């Protein structure tokens, strides 16, 4: 999707969006208020709102990983050779 829109670093943008979606799912699934989520994540409520609204400019991939850890999630990074037939290597988020 991001590549079709000519977004720079489309794979990274998609990965960050997927991570933010997962964080949002955890927050809503646990019925957290923005205040509680902010306390757990170590950010203020406007930052939580930005995150949940998909405004991710201030959130690096590493920071999103730390948010997932703060929410009790393990983050596992797997590096492997590009699959056959793929024109380029990719970055993606896979839920377990």
MARDOVO-11338 format. One line per field, with one value per residue (C-alpha): residue number from 1; residue in three letters; chain; x, y, z. Coordinates in nm, 3 decimals. Each point is the difference from the previous one (the first is absolute). Last residue first. Example, Ala and Ser with C-alpha at 12.3 -4.5 7.8 and 13.67 -1.06 7.14 Angstrom:
2
resi: c(2 1);
resn: c(SER ALA);
chain: c(A A);
px: c(1.367 -0.137);
py: c(-0.106 -0.344);
pz: c(0.714 0.066);
END
This chain:
96
resi: c(96 95 94 93 92 91 90 89 88 87 86 85 84 83 82 81 80 79 78 77 76 75 74 73 72 71 70 69 68 67 66 65 64 63 62 61 60 59 58 57 56 55 54 53 52 51 50 49 48 47 46 45 44 43 42 41 40 39 38 37 36 35 34 33 32 31 30 29 28 27 26 25 24 23 22 21 20 19 18 17 16 15 14 13 12 11 10 9 8 7 6 5 4 3 2 1);
resn: c(UNK UNK UNK UNK UNK UNK UNK UNK UNK UNK UNK UNK UNK UNK UNK UNK UNK UNK UNK UNK UNK UNK UNK UNK UNK UNK UNK UNK UNK UNK UNK UNK UNK UNK UNK UNK UNK UNK UNK UNK UNK UNK UNK UNK UNK UNK UNK UNK UNK UNK UNK UNK UNK UNK UNK UNK UNK UNK UNK UNK UNK UNK UNK UNK UNK UNK UNK UNK UNK UNK UNK UNK UNK UNK UNK UNK UNK UNK UNK UNK UNK UNK UNK UNK UNK UNK UNK UNK UNK UNK UNK UNK UNK UNK UNK UNK);
chain: c(A A A A A A A A A A A A A A A A A A A A A A A A A A A A A A A A A A A A A A A A A A A A A A A A A A A A A A A A A A A A A A A A A A A A A A A A A A A A A A A A A A A A A A A A A A A A A A A A);
px: c(0.184 -0.036 0.239 0.149 0.172 0.329 0.083 0.281 -0.042 -0.113 -0.136 0.019 0.187 -0.036 0.241 0.243 -0.099 -0.003 -0.245 -0.079 -0.203 -0.197 -0.137 -0.319 -0.081 -0.137 0.335 0.162 -0.243 0.084 0.372 -0.051 -0.188 0.299 0.234 -0.220 0.020 -0.301 -0.015 -0.137 -0.253 -0.334 -0.201 -0.287 0.094 0.354 -0.113 -0.249 0.271 0.230 -0.278 -0.045 0.361 0.267 0.161 -0.168 -0.168 -0.097 -0.118 -0.214 -0.152 -0.080 -0.128 -0.242 0.062 -0.271 0.251 -0.099 0.007 0.361 0.111 -0.170 0.153 0.347 -0.062 -0.115 0.312 0.219 -0.182 0.039 0.370 0.042 -0.184 0.220 0.311 -0.105 -0.090 0.339 -0.117 -0.375 -0.062 -0.373 0.019 0.296 -0.212 -0.268);
py: c(-1.504 0.332 0.060 0.342 0.061 0.114 -0.090 -0.113 0.076 -0.162 -0.306 -0.313 -0.196 0.124 0.257 -0.152 0.005 0.243 -0.063 0.261 -0.109 0.244 -0.136 0.166 0.113 0.345 0.158 -0.238 0.117 0.361 -0.082 -0.148 0.317 0.204 -0.214 0.046 0.374 0.199 0.377 -0.015 -0.271 0.175 -0.322 0.122 -0.236 0.136 0.363 -0.064 -0.166 0.296 0.242 -0.204 0.039 -0.266 -0.261 -0.297 -0.123 0.351 0.090 -0.313 0.088 0.355 -0.115 -0.226 -0.369 -0.245 -0.290 -0.075 0.373 0.039 -0.330 0.073 0.348 -0.148 -0.248 0.281 0.200 -0.297 -0.041 0.372 -0.018 -0.299 0.181 0.308 -0.221 -0.177 0.333 0.160 0.318 -0.008 -0.033 -0.057 -0.347 -0.072 0.094 -0.253);
pz: c(1.640 -0.174 -0.290 -0.068 -0.330 -0.153 -0.358 -0.229 -0.368 -0.322 0.172 -0.217 0.258 0.354 0.143 0.246 0.365 0.292 0.282 0.263 0.302 0.210 0.327 0.118 0.352 -0.085 0.090 -0.252 -0.269 0.083 -0.022 -0.348 -0.101 0.116 -0.210 -0.307 0.051 0.117 -0.046 -0.356 0.090 -0.036 -0.018 0.218 0.284 0.000 -0.013 0.282 0.211 -0.068 0.103 0.321 0.113 -0.042 0.225 -0.167 0.320 0.109 -0.348 -0.015 0.337 -0.110 -0.339 0.186 -0.022 -0.107 -0.008 -0.358 -0.079 0.113 -0.153 -0.332 -0.006 0.055 -0.283 -0.229 0.091 -0.092 -0.333 -0.075 0.089 -0.234 -0.280 0.038 0.003 -0.320 -0.167 0.063 -0.179 -0.070 -0.374 0.055 -0.154 0.229 0.302 -0.102);
END
